[in-house]
Amino acid sequence: MKQAIAAVVEGICQHFGSDRTRMMDIVIAVQERFGCVSKEAMEVIAREVSSHRVEVESVVTFYSFLSMKPSGRVTIRLCKDIVDWMKGYEAVADALAKELGVTMGETTPDGAITLAQTPCIGMSDQAPAALVNDVVVTNLNPDRARQMVRHLRRHLDPHQLITMVGDGNNAHPLVRAMVRNNIRRRGPVYFNGFVSGSSLQQALARSPEAVIAEIRASRLRGRGGAGFATGQKWEFARNAPGENRFVLCNADEGEPGTFKDRVLLTECADQLFEGMTIAGYALGSQTGIVYLRGEYAYLRAYLDSVLEERRKQGLLGRKILGRAGFDFDLRIQMGAGAYVCGEETALISSCEGLRGDPKNRPPFPAQKGYLGCPTIVNNVETLCAVARIMEKGAEWFAAMGSERTTGTKLLSICGDCRKPGVYEVPFGVTARELLEMAEADNPGAMLIGGPCRQMIGPERFGGQICYDDLATGGAILIFNRARDRLEIAEHYLDFFIEESCGHCTPCRVGLILLKRAVHKVVTGAGEPADLDYMRRLAYTIGQTSRCGLGQAAPNPVLGALQSLHGYADMVGERKSGLLSTFDLSRAVVDAELSTGRMSQYV
């Protein structure tokens, strides 16, 4: 039996050329075949790719979707993002646990079904949601959760859960998902029709340098949140020394509350791939990689089919559109559940077959990126915009938006509102206008850009969505006045603590200390000094962490403290050396939860 397993693993490795840099593809394929990546499989993989077992293990243990031990034939990953929590996560989780007879993280005694929780899966507009293997189940409630379990007990085939499909390409035979696009507002750049090859023809009529000049003239800035000038990044990469250059698309949309790239991948894949091909021409690159988050695996077959169709049309491969010397092709690299891989250098590490650890900068990817070569990393929305700019022209694009932020922005709006979904708006639109579009329910706060950005209160609802005011990568979360912003911040700290790679002390330790301080205030046991301590600690973590995750993780706490002064009423003064707000009964309950037994004396 072991020899048979070894032969299969060897075959998987050889399918990927026994290439160490394709480690992610290899371990994902092994897990799909056997349900886990065992130590025996790791030994075979290490031998085949000329590596060491410990290096293979370091990759497998880094990603949450990979495991060294087998789980159930079906794994239910219930999303525990804050929007899911707001929409009924706890009731759904309780219903699933009781129906299965297990607790979170356990497998049923017959080994059939595993129940787990997972961070945001890109379905915040239709929460609560879950991944059942690779099948997305949306709009769950306790009754639907129980019915889902009963169905799985009978069939153990998650695809049979799909009784209705969503709109657009969600109904495509290679997708067949119950997901809905929820495109609430269309604009001129996205979801507005696209003719394959039209933008590429415009690009090939110019020199690579002229293409970059056109992108610079449009003043397009990266749509992932950092807002770096796209044309300038391309120019850096083209002029950097190196024999090979690479175009990477960041489709690892892991920011909680963000889902607009999911809709672009579903409805605008052709436009995306054309934008990448234009980038390849401009840089002199022959290879592009789309890094697709593991949560969007249900789109993989469809995206591969779009790539194959473009090859048939002469839009990918050798001599694209008959242009001698222009060879460019794309492949999809699957992720496996690691939020930090949304950071560009961590994404590059993952594409190289390594743990998704961020790299030190400088050098920057445009100088030394994938496999040590000049590399650009742009997100899905940015590359779709590139294709439209080449079709319509830089002047057309620059005429939209605000003075310093041109074009339009796709926003994922969700939370306490009646119309969650995707909105294309010109830069310069105010937060208050977004609340009106989404029909917000008594809004008391907005998280602009997800937890990595800033939380604002009503006093800033007049602010504009642009890089000079309210910058966002796309997530807009709305909270009504009944929500406690510091409690929301505590929820996000749990997320960042879980997702931290653990490399640097400020992030690994500092976030835990910050979480303890926040919890102390939220539970009514805080002191006035705790508020100042939280501010100072949050600032220190942000300034000293190694990568963007740690640098941004304290932002929800800082935003909550800045936009709400009422926390002074939640903390108590010390009297005679004692803390008057100490709650003995609550402390006993906390102790019972920690020890797993009831007190005999209370």
VOGU-3710 file (C-alpha; in Angstrom, 3 decimals, decimal comma):
1> mkqaiaavve> 0,000/0,000/0,000  2,805/2,425/0,927  4,515/1,676/-2,369  1,304/2,423/-4,253  0,901/5,757/-2,426  4,536/6,618/-3,086  4,048/5,910/-6,786  1,063/8,274/-6,940  2,977/11,034/-5,136  5,936/10,537/-7,461
11> gicqhfgsdr> 3,589/10,875/-10,419  2,166/14,123/-9,050  5,659/15,537/-8,587  6,666/14,531/-12,089  3,509/16,115/-13,500  4,893/19,424/-12,219  8,366/18,667/-13,526  9,660/17,766/-10,048  10,152/21,511/-9,781  10,723/22,716/-6,238
21> trmmdiviav> 9,162/26,085/-7,061  5,896/24,282/-7,838  5,688/22,980/-4,275  2,277/24,575/-3,715  0,798/22,774/-6,714  2,327/19,493/-5,585  1,131/19,539/-1,967  -2,342/20,757/-2,955  -2,631/17,922/-5,485  -1,441/15,368/-2,919
31> qerfgcvske> -3,994/16,586/-0,387  -6,783/16,453/-2,969  -5,817/12,845/-3,708  -5,313/11,534/-0,158  -7,081/14,030/2,105  -3,833/15,164/3,729  -0,096/15,456/3,140  1,332/12,756/5,388  4,921/12,520/6,568  5,415/9,593/4,193
41> ameviarevs> 4,186/11,737/1,299  6,493/14,546/2,395  9,477/12,201/2,255  8,622/11,294/-1,332  8,038/14,919/-2,323  11,327/16,015/-0,760  13,211/13,300/-2,629  11,538/14,084/-5,958  12,159/17,849/-5,844  15,641/17,598/-4,259
51> shrvevesvv> 14,582/19,254/-1,034  14,262/18,194/2,614  11,222/16,819/4,397  11,333/19,608/6,976  11,053/22,186/4,187  8,014/20,429/2,756  6,505/20,268/6,233  7,127/23,979/6,780  5,017/24,715/3,701  2,193/22,334/4,620
61> tfysflsmkp> 1,906/23,613/8,190  1,868/27,262/7,089  -1,378/27,153/5,085  -4,687/26,612/6,860  -6,219/24,562/4,021  -3,383/22,008/4,154  -3,072/19,308/6,786  -0,697/16,549/7,809  -3,542/14,456/9,211  -6,662/13,285/7,384
71> sgrvtirlck> -9,952/15,003/8,114  -13,449/13,997/7,067  -14,352/13,230/3,479  -16,313/16,465/3,673  -15,032/19,547/5,495  -17,479/22,296/6,393  -15,551/25,547/6,845  -17,966/28,041/8,366  -16,917/31,646/7,817  -16,403/33,501/11,107
81> divdwmkgye> -15,823/36,977/9,662  -17,401/39,907/11,491  -20,200/40,305/8,942  -21,082/36,620/9,314  -21,073/37,160/13,078  -23,428/40,128/12,648  -25,737/38,080/10,426  -26,053/35,048/12,710  -22,789/33,069/12,725  -23,182/31,871/16,310
91> avadalakel> -26,658/30,406/15,768  -25,520/28,661/12,572  -22,370/27,314/14,243  -24,425/25,993/17,147  -26,905/24,307/14,786  -24,101/22,624/12,816  -22,314/21,426/15,946  -25,459/19,951/17,481  -26,599/18,300/14,251  -23,159/16,755/13,710
101> gvtmgettpd> -22,593/15,918/17,367  -19,136/17,502/17,365  -17,527/20,767/18,407  -15,688/23,160/16,130  -12,488/21,561/14,834  -13,682/17,967/15,302  -14,629/15,173/12,902  -17,681/12,964/13,272  -16,934/9,500/14,762  -17,494/7,833/11,375
111> gaitlaqtpc> -14,816/10,053/9,824  -17,288/11,497/7,326  -17,600/15,203/8,149  -15,247/17,722/9,747  -16,544/21,006/11,156  -14,138/23,947/11,123  -14,203/27,708/11,053  -12,354/29,974/8,662  -11,781/33,704/8,133  -13,515/35,746/5,428
121> igmsdqapaa> -14,204/33,688/2,285  -15,240/36,647/0,130  -18,988/36,233/0,633  -19,757/39,092/3,024  -22,597/40,265/0,776  -24,421/36,951/1,337  -23,468/35,926/4,859  -23,469/33,697/6,814  -21,601/31,513/4,346  -19,489/28,367/4,357
131> lvndvvvtnl> -17,156/26,346/2,164  -18,170/22,696/1,962  -14,998/21,317/0,427  -14,840/23,705/-2,570  -18,601/24,310/-2,770  -19,801/27,694/-1,521  -23,023/27,735/0,510  -24,490/31,177/1,155  -27,214/32,847/3,235  -27,187/30,182/5,914
141> npdrarqmvr> -29,503/30,088/8,899  -29,914/27,388/11,577  -32,613/25,511/9,644  -30,620/25,511/6,398  -27,525/24,429/8,311  -29,324/21,426/9,785  -30,778/20,492/6,382  -27,306/20,742/4,843  -25,867/18,302/7,383  -28,709/15,823/6,861
151> hlrrhldphq> -28,178/15,971/3,111  -24,433/15,426/3,478  -24,990/12,442/5,758  -27,018/10,824/2,973  -24,813/11,661/0,001  -21,405/13,036/1,121  -21,390/14,977/-2,151  -21,269/18,745/-1,573  -22,145/19,451/-5,211  -25,621/18,056/-4,592
161> litmvgdgnn> -26,192/20,978/-2,223  -26,398/23,256/-5,262  -30,089/23,283/-6,125  -30,093/26,848/-7,493  -27,286/28,729/-9,236  -26,475/32,410/-9,100  -26,550/35,047/-11,811  -24,113/35,649/-14,666  -21,230/33,227/-14,996  -22,074/31,713/-11,618
171> ahplvramvr> -24,471/29,632/-13,714  -21,702/28,601/-16,164  -21,369/24,783/-16,377  -17,782/24,993/-15,108  -18,795/27,140/-12,120  -22,331/26,150/-11,045  -22,289/28,131/-7,810  -25,169/29,458/-5,739  -23,132/32,654/-5,351  -24,716/35,884/-6,560
181> nnirrrgpvy> -22,716/38,753/-8,059  -24,824/41,482/-6,434  -23,605/44,121/-8,900  -25,539/47,111/-7,580  -23,989/49,867/-9,691  -22,233/49,464/-13,022  -19,825/51,991/-14,478  -17,723/52,656/-17,567  -14,624/50,619/-16,637  -15,946/47,271/-15,363
191> fngfvsgssl> -18,995/45,121/-16,175  -19,579/47,213/-19,295  -18,875/44,777/-22,109  -15,430/43,847/-23,377  -14,262/42,591/-26,786  -11,391/40,115/-26,548  -8,254/41,371/-28,260  -9,450/44,945/-28,778  -7,185/46,472/-26,135  -4,282/44,205/-27,030
201> qqalarspea> -4,420/45,341/-30,658  -4,195/48,939/-29,489  -1,166/48,071/-27,375  0,657/46,190/-30,135  0,266/49,184/-32,425  2,667/51,017/-30,095  6,086/50,348/-28,661  6,329/48,873/-25,148  7,638/52,218/-23,933  4,635/53,998/-25,436
211> viaeirasrl> 2,258/51,594/-23,688  3,872/52,409/-20,345  3,678/56,115/-21,186  -0,064/55,740/-21,850  -0,614/54,057/-18,489  1,391/56,803/-16,795  -0,647/59,467/-18,580  -3,852/57,905/-17,263  -2,504/58,370/-13,719  -3,821/54,934/-12,815
221> rgrggagfat> -2,857/53,963/-9,279  -2,865/50,459/-7,848  -6,358/49,478/-6,764  -5,212/47,147/-4,002  -5,003/49,915/-1,435  -1,406/51,170/-1,472  -2,127/53,375/-4,476  1,323/53,245/-6,100  1,419/54,631/-9,642  0,964/51,646/-11,983
231> gqkwefarna> 2,904/53,081/-14,917  5,824/54,000/-12,694  5,956/50,471/-11,253  5,983/49,031/-14,774  8,753/51,397/-15,825  10,896/50,380/-12,857  10,484/46,698/-13,736  11,176/47,195/-17,447  14,365/49,138/-16,764  15,658/46,843/-14,006
241> pgenrfvlcn> 18,520/44,525/-15,048  17,569/40,891/-15,583  17,076/38,319/-18,334  13,500/37,416/-17,338  10,573/39,483/-16,104  7,292/38,357/-14,603  3,737/39,668/-14,356  1,882/38,560/-11,218  -1,788/39,153/-10,531  -2,785/39,308/-6,890
251> adegepgtfk> -6,159/37,531/-6,790  -5,695/36,631/-3,124  -8,564/38,825/-1,997  -8,374/38,112/1,718  -9,164/41,473/3,307  -12,248/40,875/5,482  -15,320/42,365/3,867  -13,842/42,467/0,349  -15,418/40,557/-2,535  -15,266/42,779/-5,637
261> drvlltecad> -12,369/40,802/-7,181  -14,488/37,658/-6,859  -17,066/39,295/-9,114  -14,418/40,536/-11,556  -12,956/37,034/-11,814  -16,448/35,685/-12,463  -17,600/38,252/-15,016  -14,462/39,965/-16,392  -11,841/37,208/-16,641  -11,154/37,996/-20,300
271> qlfegmtiag> -10,558/41,661/-19,485  -8,212/40,681/-16,650  -6,137/38,317/-18,780  -5,915/40,926/-21,529  -4,620/43,464/-19,019  -1,958/40,989/-17,925  -0,967/40,314/-21,527  -0,599/44,048/-22,156  1,608/44,246/-19,069  3,675/41,350/-20,412
281> yalgsqtgiv> 4,198/43,197/-23,697  5,120/46,439/-21,940  7,657/44,755/-19,651  9,126/42,291/-22,123  7,850/39,375/-20,053  6,985/35,894/-21,259  5,222/34,587/-18,158  2,316/35,702/-16,020  0,900/34,099/-12,879  -2,539/34,604/-11,351
291> ylrgeyaylr> -2,352/33,874/-7,619  -5,899/32,708/-6,862  -6,957/32,402/-3,236  -7,949/28,906/-2,132  -11,425/30,115/-1,196  -12,102/30,802/-4,892  -11,117/27,318/-6,066  -14,651/26,879/-7,415  -13,694/29,349/-10,190  -10,502/27,529/-11,226
301> ayldsvleer> -11,915/25,322/-14,009  -13,777/28,245/-15,548  -10,713/30,514/-15,486  -8,594/27,776/-17,080  -11,193/27,477/-19,850  -10,984/31,227/-20,534  -7,204/30,962/-20,782  -7,486/28,052/-23,200  -9,937/29,972/-25,377  -7,547/32,925/-25,524
311> rkqgllgrki> -4,774/30,591/-26,656  -7,008/29,312/-29,457  -7,697/32,899/-30,516  -3,990/33,724/-30,654  -4,250/36,034/-27,637  -1,874/33,941/-25,532  1,097/31,745/-26,341  3,622/32,189/-29,138  3,489/35,060/-31,652  0,457/36,687/-30,079
321> lgragfdfdl> -1,785/38,194/-32,778  0,954/37,304/-35,263  3,530/39,517/-33,573  6,931/37,848/-34,007  8,930/37,875/-30,799  5,932/38,424/-28,538  5,434/35,200/-26,610  3,454/35,355/-23,389  1,405/32,852/-21,422  -0,378/32,636/-18,093
331> riqmgagayv> -0,908/30,037/-15,427  -2,997/29,979/-12,268  -1,285/29,395/-8,941  -3,654/28,312/-6,188  -3,276/29,595/-2,652  -4,290/27,523/0,353  -5,740/29,808/3,002  -3,188/32,375/4,207  -4,246/36,005/4,599  -0,665/37,262/4,650
341> cgeetaliss> -0,205/36,107/1,040  -2,177/39,170/-0,005  1,031/41,076/0,763  3,013/41,129/-2,476  6,303/39,719/-1,218  4,528/36,951/0,729  2,586/36,159/-2,443  5,864/35,886/-4,344  7,244/33,521/-1,691  4,181/31,311/-2,084
351> ceglrgdpkn> 4,519/31,303/-5,888  8,115/30,162/-5,411  6,925/27,114/-3,472  7,783/28,474/-0,044  5,943/29,462/3,098  4,081/32,703/2,529  6,582/34,724/4,514  6,974/38,403/3,585  10,397/39,393/2,287  12,466/42,325/3,482
361> rppfpaqkgy> 12,382/45,408/1,258  14,453/46,746/-0,439  14,986/45,269/-2,928  11,441/45,780/-4,158  9,744/43,236/-6,437  10,160/45,515/-9,462  13,904/45,144/-8,929  14,124/41,610/-7,583  10,910/39,646/-7,226  9,761/36,211/-8,398
371> lgcptivnnv> 12,784/33,891/-8,737  14,996/36,939/-8,188  13,803/38,613/-11,400  12,113/41,998/-11,978  8,423/41,468/-11,216  5,268/43,546/-11,119  2,444/42,576/-8,782  -0,897/44,206/-9,619  -4,310/43,261/-8,331  -7,305/42,112/-10,375
381> etlcavarim> -9,039/45,487/-10,511  -5,882/47,327/-11,599  -5,214/44,968/-14,508  -8,833/45,143/-15,667  -8,483/48,938/-15,683  -5,320/48,634/-17,797  -7,242/46,816/-20,527  -9,942/49,511/-20,569  -7,372/52,330/-20,660  -5,709/50,829/-23,731
391> ekgaewfaam> -9,122/50,550/-25,372  -10,446/54,033/-24,520  -7,275/56,042/-23,952  -5,537/57,688/-21,018  -7,352/60,994/-21,462  -10,754/59,286/-21,221  -9,752/57,569/-17,987  -8,089/60,610/-16,409  -11,234/62,690/-16,978  -13,033/60,625/-14,323
401> gserttgtkl> -12,528/60,749/-10,576  -11,023/63,421/-8,368  -8,183/65,804/-9,102  -5,430/63,545/-7,761  -7,137/60,142/-8,005  -8,338/59,348/-11,513  -10,815/56,781/-12,789  -13,417/54,801/-10,905  -13,274/52,458/-7,924  -15,003/49,160/-7,307
411> lsicgdcrkp> -16,314/48,917/-3,769  -17,505/45,912/-1,784  -20,179/47,312/0,539  -21,636/45,135/3,287  -22,713/45,069/6,915  -25,742/46,859/8,331  -27,325/47,843/5,017  -30,199/46,693/2,812  -28,242/46,550/-0,461  -24,867/44,878/0,064
421> gvyevpfgvt> -22,904/44,295/-3,111  -20,440/45,696/-5,638  -20,572/49,356/-6,651  -18,489/51,122/-9,307  -18,203/54,777/-8,351  -15,988/57,682/-9,418  -13,274/58,649/-6,984  -14,435/61,624/-4,959  -17,785/60,157/-3,922  -18,480/60,767/-0,231
431> arellemaea> -18,967/58,153/2,450  -22,436/59,580/3,074  -23,381/59,008/-0,572  -22,293/55,379/-0,257  -24,484/54,958/2,812  -27,432/56,259/0,825  -26,700/53,967/-2,151  -26,490/50,892/0,071  -29,503/51,969/2,158  -27,588/51,796/5,414
441> dnpgamligg> -29,472/50,959/8,587  -28,988/53,769/11,152  -25,226/54,005/10,454  -22,956/54,800/13,367  -19,581/53,863/11,884  -17,893/52,759/8,664  -14,762/50,712/8,200  -13,127/52,145/5,092  -10,767/49,659/3,469  -11,394/46,811/5,873
451> pcrqmigper> -9,667/46,320/9,230  -6,292/47,313/7,775  -7,489/50,842/7,147  -9,615/53,203/9,223  -12,873/53,295/11,115  -14,810/56,547/10,882  -17,836/57,923/12,690  -20,634/60,246/11,511  -18,383/63,283/11,875  -16,374/62,032/8,876
461> fggqicyddl> -19,176/60,753/6,650  -18,602/63,799/4,443  -15,114/62,543/3,572  -14,305/61,508/0,002  -13,263/58,082/-1,247  -9,832/58,839/-2,712  -6,192/58,322/-1,834  -5,939/61,818/-0,342  -8,807/61,345/2,110  -10,548/58,006/2,709
471> atggailifn> -8,287/55,487/0,977  -9,579/51,973/0,416  -8,657/48,826/-1,429  -12,363/48,198/-1,887  -13,956/47,106/1,397  -16,640/49,291/2,966  -18,213/47,831/6,112  -21,186/49,584/7,685  -22,055/49,333/11,383  -25,225/50,665/12,940
481> rardrleiae> -25,276/52,751/16,104  -25,947/49,734/18,309  -22,543/48,195/17,488  -19,657/48,659/19,924  -16,665/49,737/17,853  -14,111/48,520/20,349  -15,813/45,118/20,399  -15,536/45,105/16,598  -11,845/45,960/16,913  -11,389/43,057/19,345
491> hyldffiees> -12,942/40,701/16,791  -10,452/41,867/14,158  -7,536/41,469/16,571  -8,499/37,798/16,909  -8,269/37,574/13,121  -4,850/39,232/12,904  -3,445/37,143/15,764  -4,537/34,006/13,926  -3,115/35,183/10,584  0,214/36,540/11,849
501> cghctpcrvg> 3,170/34,611/10,440  4,897/35,004/13,828  8,164/36,224/12,341  8,486/39,497/14,259  7,892/40,180/17,954  5,806/43,388/17,626  3,148/41,538/15,646  3,413/38,108/17,289  3,411/39,336/20,904  2,162/42,897/20,645
511> lillkravhk> -1,189/41,957/19,145  -1,878/39,524/21,984  -1,099/42,225/24,552  -3,324/44,669/22,686  -6,126/42,116/22,547  -5,921/41,634/26,330  -6,132/45,372/26,935  -9,095/45,786/24,596  -10,899/42,828/26,150  -10,357/44,310/29,593
521> vvtgagepad> -12,122/47,529/28,599  -14,875/45,826/26,590  -15,774/43,613/29,554  -15,966/46,580/31,920  -12,790/45,920/33,904  -10,706/48,711/32,396  -8,929/51,656/33,977  -8,361/55,146/32,515  -4,694/54,284/31,967  -5,711/51,373/29,721
531> ldymrrlayt> -6,950/53,725/26,999  -3,611/55,503/26,773  -1,779/52,170/26,977  -3,796/50,831/24,034  -2,983/53,890/21,933  0,732/53,704/22,687  0,932/49,948/22,158  -1,046/50,116/18,910  1,243/52,843/17,599  4,364/50,872/18,532
541> igqtsrcglg> 3,101/47,716/16,818  2,279/49,666/13,664  5,670/51,375/13,531  7,886/48,377/14,288  6,239/45,377/12,596  8,033/43,774/9,667  5,263/43,729/7,062  1,957/45,312/6,161  -0,099/42,904/8,263  1,451/43,934/11,563
551> qaapnpvlga> 1,724/47,564/10,532  -2,011/47,753/9,835  -3,410/45,335/12,432  -3,793/47,956/15,220  -5,779/50,339/12,993  -9,260/49,160/14,090  -8,337/49,875/17,711  -6,931/53,308/16,914  -9,989/54,118/14,826  -12,381/53,029/17,553
561> lqslhgyadm> -10,616/55,142/20,169  -10,387/58,219/17,952  -13,976/58,194/16,752  -15,699/57,422/20,032  -14,998/59,278/23,266  -17,499/57,306/25,323  -14,936/54,757/26,464  -13,965/57,091/29,300  -17,276/56,105/30,882  -16,421/52,401/30,609
571> vgerksglls> -13,308/52,544/32,770  -13,127/52,938/36,522  -10,761/54,674/38,915  -8,707/52,777/41,501  -9,742/53,423/45,093  -7,581/52,433/48,050  -5,439/50,329/45,754  -8,413/48,314/44,500  -10,149/48,287/41,141  -13,788/49,101/41,768
581> tfdlsravvd> -14,845/47,740/38,396  -13,505/44,252/39,056  -16,364/41,803/38,567  -15,854/38,736/40,761  -18,712/36,789/39,177  -17,359/37,409/35,682  -13,886/36,369/36,801  -15,266/33,089/38,151  -17,018/32,410/34,836  -13,788/33,132/32,932
591> aelstgrmsq> -11,902/30,765/35,226  -14,486/28,022/34,713  -14,216/28,407/30,946  -10,422/28,241/31,133  -10,278/25,163/33,368  -13,254/23,360/31,872  -14,889/22,701/35,256  -17,403/24,404/37,514  -16,455/26,084/40,779  -17,587/24,265/43,928
601> yv> -17,803/27,374/46,092  -19,794/29,937/44,091
//
